[in-house]
Amino acid sequence: MTMIEIGRLLRSSTTACVIGCRVSQLNTPAFGGMVRIPLGDGYQVYGLIYDIRIDDDGLVRHLVTAEGVSEEVLLDNRLNRNVPVEISVLFVGYEMGGRISHLLPPRPPLTLDMIYSCSDEELCAFTGAGHFGYFRHVLRAEDVPTGELLAAHLSQAHRAQCAGGNHSWGVSATQELITLLRDDYPTLMSVLGALSDAGLAL
């Protein structure tokens, strides 16, 4: 199985982390994508990408206001910048000894740990374990675009599950979200609206 490296960890807590990667690596991660951080001894942490930030610096500010900047200079600045792209990841579970749990990881990863994009098989294994317990981490997270994050994740996971023969996963996931949000009508409408906009006719 090919492992797609995204970047290395900049900082982390018990609930989330921030990854640093080069601009040239930015075609791999996507909003709502699932990643994993192997930590050795059969232990790895899973998370969902909820924000991708590209900060500016002095050179970028200069180039933005300059006139007649050549395409070569722009490409060189984009591809060879030392300022990393920052990718924020919300932890949603972990695997230890071959067993997947939708609880928060017992310990966060360390700086400079390597982060990989999950394959369809790994995505199916995580989302198919348990009964959508990881949804609660997304629903209670602050400063996270909950509806859009769930729509992006469900779209990717539903596609992977269907490819693996589990065509009912998307319907079950949507029903679970409706149950979890039955007492929070505004959030429920936001989530269902985002799912509809994503074209998820589940």
PAKOLVEX-5434 format. One line per field, with one value per residue (C-alpha): x, y, z; residue number from 0; residue in three letters; chain. Coordinates in pm, 1 decimal, always signed. Layout:
X <- c(X;...)
Y <- c(Y;...)
Z <- c(Z;...)
resi <- c(NUM;...)
resn <- c(ala;...)
chain <- c(A;...)
END
This chain:
X <- c(+0.0;+143.3;+174.2;+118.7;+323.2;+162.0;+405.4;+534.2;+367.3;+426.6;+223.9;-44.0;-280.8;-509.7;-779.2;-603.0;-275.0;-123.4;+84.4;+343.0;+401.6;+554.5;+341.5;+447.8;+278.2;-52.4;-212.2;-240.2;-437.7;-794.9;-1047.8;-1236.8;-970.5;-870.4;-507.0;-314.1;-6.4;+184.0;+356.9;+510.5;+423.1;+101.2;-33.8;-152.7;-380.6;-654.6;-783.3;-983.6;-841.6;-1058.6;-845.4;-563.4;-380.3;-120.7;+32.2;+201.0;+545.9;+739.2;+827.1;+467.8;+348.4;+607.8;+514.0;+141.6;+195.5;+465.9;+387.9;+506.1;+614.6;+711.2;+545.6;+884.5;+922.1;+568.9;+624.4;+962.0;+804.6;+519.4;+730.2;+1041.4;+899.0;+1032.4;+703.3;+510.0;+150.7;-29.9;-294.4;-516.6;-634.7;-907.6;-839.3;-1126.2;-979.6;-683.0;-570.0;-376.9;-282.5;-499.4;-811.6;-970.4;-1130.8;-1336.7;-1218.2;-961.2;-604.9;-443.3;-145.2;-84.9;+182.3;+511.2;+652.9;+808.6;+612.1;+521.0;+158.0;+7.8;-311.6;-543.2;-607.2;-962.1;-905.5;-789.6;-1078.2;-1325.6;-1165.2;-1191.6;-1538.4;-1671.4;-1552.4;-1799.6;-2114.0;-2004.7;-1872.8;-1620.7;-1900.7;-1918.9;-1563.8;-1664.8;-1996.5;-1845.6;-1534.9;-1511.4;-1402.7;-1465.7;-1703.3;-1905.6;-2153.8;-1898.5;-1646.4;-1901.8;-2025.4;-1671.2;-1584.0;-1907.6;-1870.1;-1521.4;-1609.9;-1933.3;-1746.1;-1483.3;-1744.2;-1944.0;-1627.0;-1580.3;-1935.9;-2098.8;-2363.7;-2572.6;-2298.0;-2399.0;-2763.2;-2664.4;-2423.1;-2686.6;-2943.9;-2692.5;-2627.0;-3000.9;-3031.6;-2735.7;-2863.2;-3233.7;-3220.2;-3002.3;-3216.2;-2989.3;-2684.4;-2891.8;-3016.6;-2661.7;-2530.0;-2815.7;-2784.7;-2412.6;-2479.3;-2734.9;-2496.9;-2231.1;-2471.1;-2511.4;-2850.0;-2833.6)
Y <- c(+0.0;+340.3;+581.0;+945.3;+1173.7;+1509.0;+1680.8;+1694.5;+1796.6;+2151.7;+2147.3;+1934.5;+1893.8;+1615.5;+1721.9;+1859.0;+1935.9;+2156.8;+2011.5;+2194.8;+2109.8;+2263.9;+2431.6;+2157.9;+1900.3;+2087.9;+1880.4;+1582.0;+1697.1;+1820.1;+1977.2;+1699.1;+1441.3;+1181.7;+1153.6;+926.1;+977.2;+653.7;+668.3;+320.1;+1.9;-38.8;+297.1;+568.3;+869.4;+957.4;+1303.6;+1515.2;+1818.3;+2117.0;+2412.1;+2483.2;+2811.9;+2976.4;+3273.4;+3565.9;+3708.6;+4022.1;+3902.7;+3813.0;+4154.7;+4316.2;+4104.2;+4172.0;+4546.3;+4532.0;+4578.5;+4360.7;+4061.9;+3778.1;+3436.2;+3279.8;+3492.1;+3405.2;+3032.6;+3045.6;+3219.5;+2970.7;+2656.9;+2757.5;+2951.9;+2859.8;+2955.9;+2627.7;+2567.8;+2501.4;+2228.1;+2200.8;+1852.0;+1754.3;+1423.3;+1175.8;+847.6;+615.7;+261.4;+50.0;-312.7;-344.4;-215.0;+113.1;+338.2;+651.0;+799.7;+1077.5;+944.7;+869.7;+1090.0;+1343.6;+1299.7;+1484.7;+1763.7;+1654.8;+1327.6;+1233.0;+1257.8;+1047.7;+1071.9;+774.9;+539.1;+436.1;+107.9;+289.3;+534.9;+246.8;+65.6;+368.4;+485.8;+130.2;+62.3;+118.6;+324.7;+672.5;+761.3;+999.2;+1233.6;+1378.4;+1516.2;+1712.6;+1831.4;+1969.8;+2126.7;+2505.5;+2729.4;+2445.7;+2475.3;+2178.4;+2144.6;+2183.2;+1954.7;+1676.6;+1717.4;+1695.0;+1397.4;+1208.7;+1263.5;+1109.6;+829.9;+741.9;+714.9;+489.4;+273.6;+231.5;+127.7;-132.6;-262.3;-91.4;+118.9;+177.5;+354.6;+705.6;+658.2;+519.9;+808.7;+1069.3;+904.3;+905.7;+1277.1;+1349.1;+1154.9;+1334.0;+1677.6;+1627.7;+1883.3;+2132.0;+2237.6;+2520.3;+2293.0;+2010.4;+2240.6;+2364.7;+2008.3;+1887.7;+2198.3;+2136.9;+1772.0;+1879.6;+2135.9;+1862.6;+1660.2;+1383.5;+1236.7;+979.0)
Z <- c(+0.0;-97.3;+194.5;+98.1;+321.9;+394.6;+629.0;+984.6;+1306.1;+1429.8;+1752.9;+1915.1;+2209.7;+2327.2;+2078.6;+1770.7;+1599.3;+1332.5;+1049.1;+844.6;+480.2;+170.6;-94.1;-337.6;-108.7;-101.6;-378.4;-141.0;+165.6;+125.2;+357.2;+536.8;+451.0;+708.2;+812.9;+1045.0;+1259.6;+1333.2;+1672.3;+1691.8;+1883.2;+1683.8;+1802.4;+1563.9;+1586.5;+1333.1;+1251.9;+1007.7;+826.3;+916.7;+807.7;+561.6;+613.6;+389.8;+570.7;+408.0;+472.3;+382.7;+32.9;-50.1;+66.7;-159.0;-461.3;-415.2;-448.0;-716.1;-1083.7;-1368.8;-1160.3;-1393.5;-1382.4;-1303.9;-989.9;-876.3;-927.4;-753.9;-456.1;-436.7;-466.5;-275.5;+18.1;+360.9;+526.8;+567.3;+480.1;+809.2;+815.9;+1123.4;+1218.4;+1465.0;+1639.5;+1609.9;+1735.5;+1748.6;+1682.7;+1929.7;+1887.6;+1578.2;+1755.1;+1641.4;+1903.6;+1846.0;+2175.9;+2198.3;+2183.2;+2521.5;+2433.8;+2158.7;+1892.4;+1921.3;+1709.7;+1380.0;+1376.1;+1018.9;+901.5;+622.7;+420.6;+482.1;+193.4;+104.6;+290.5;+603.6;+577.4;+552.0;+844.8;+1072.6;+970.3;+976.7;+1332.2;+1614.3;+1563.2;+1447.2;+1792.6;+1638.8;+1525.0;+1876.9;+1848.1;+1538.3;+1682.2;+2002.7;+1846.4;+1862.8;+1575.3;+1328.3;+1027.5;+1149.6;+863.6;+585.9;+761.0;+805.2;+447.0;+306.9;+527.4;+461.1;+87.6;+88.8;+331.3;+149.9;-180.1;-21.8;+153.0;-168.9;-351.5;-79.0;-121.4;+179.4;+4.8;+318.4;+515.7;+406.6;+505.3;+845.7;+902.0;+814.8;+1042.2;+1328.2;+1279.8;+1283.7;+1610.4;+1769.7;+1667.4;+1733.7;+2017.8;+1826.7;+1531.7;+1399.7;+1384.0;+1231.9;+955.0;+894.5;+863.5;+642.6;+424.8;+378.2;+292.4;+34.8;-116.9;-139.2;-351.9;-96.0;-177.9;+98.7)
resi <- c(0;1;2;3;4;5;6;7;8;9;10;11;12;13;14;15;16;17;18;19;20;21;22;23;24;25;26;27;28;29;30;31;32;33;34;35;36;37;38;39;40;41;42;43;44;45;46;47;48;49;50;51;52;53;54;55;56;57;58;59;60;61;62;63;64;65;66;67;68;69;70;71;72;73;74;75;76;77;78;79;80;81;82;83;84;85;86;87;88;89;90;91;92;93;94;95;96;97;98;99;100;101;102;103;104;105;106;107;108;109;110;111;112;113;114;115;116;117;118;119;120;121;122;123;124;125;126;127;128;129;130;131;132;133;134;135;136;137;138;139;140;141;142;143;144;145;146;147;148;149;150;151;152;153;154;155;156;157;158;159;160;161;162;163;164;165;166;167;168;169;170;171;172;173;174;175;176;177;178;179;180;181;182;183;184;185;186;187;188;189;190;191;192;193;194;195;196;197;198;199;200;201)
resn <- c(met;thr;met;ile;glu;ile;gly;arg;leu;leu;arg;ser;ser;thr;thr;ala;cys;val;ile;gly;cys;arg;val;ser;gln;leu;asn;thr;pro;ala;phe;gly;gly;met;val;arg;ile;pro;leu;gly;asp;gly;tyr;gln;val;tyr;gly;leu;ile;tyr;asp;ile;arg;ile;asp;asp;asp;gly;leu;val;arg;his;leu;val;thr;ala;glu;gly;val;ser;glu;glu;val;leu;leu;asp;asn;arg;leu;asn;arg;asn;val;pro;val;glu;ile;ser;val;leu;phe;val;gly;tyr;glu;met;gly;gly;arg;ile;ser;his;leu;leu;pro;pro;arg;pro;pro;leu;thr;leu;asp;met;ile;tyr;ser;cys;ser;asp;glu;glu;leu;cys;ala;phe;thr;gly;ala;gly;his;phe;gly;tyr;phe;arg;his;val;leu;arg;ala;glu;asp;val;pro;thr;gly;glu;leu;leu;ala;ala;his;leu;ser;gln;ala;his;arg;ala;gln;cys;ala;gly;gly;asn;his;ser;trp;gly;val;ser;ala;thr;gln;glu;leu;ile;thr;leu;leu;arg;asp;asp;tyr;pro;thr;leu;met;ser;val;leu;gly;ala;leu;ser;asp;ala;gly;leu;ala;leu)
chain <- c(A;A;A;A;A;A;A;A;A;A;A;A;A;A;A;A;A;A;A;A;A;A;A;A;A;A;A;A;A;A;A;A;A;A;A;A;A;A;A;A;A;A;A;A;A;A;A;A;A;A;A;A;A;A;A;A;A;A;A;A;A;A;A;A;A;A;A;A;A;A;A;A;A;A;A;A;A;A;A;A;A;A;A;A;A;A;A;A;A;A;A;A;A;A;A;A;A;A;A;A;A;A;A;A;A;A;A;A;A;A;A;A;A;A;A;A;A;A;A;A;A;A;A;A;A;A;A;A;A;A;A;A;A;A;A;A;A;A;A;A;A;A;A;A;A;A;A;A;A;A;A;A;A;A;A;A;A;A;A;A;A;A;A;A;A;A;A;A;A;A;A;A;A;A;A;A;A;A;A;A;A;A;A;A;A;A;A;A;A;A;A;A;A;A;A;A;A;A;A;A;A;A)
END
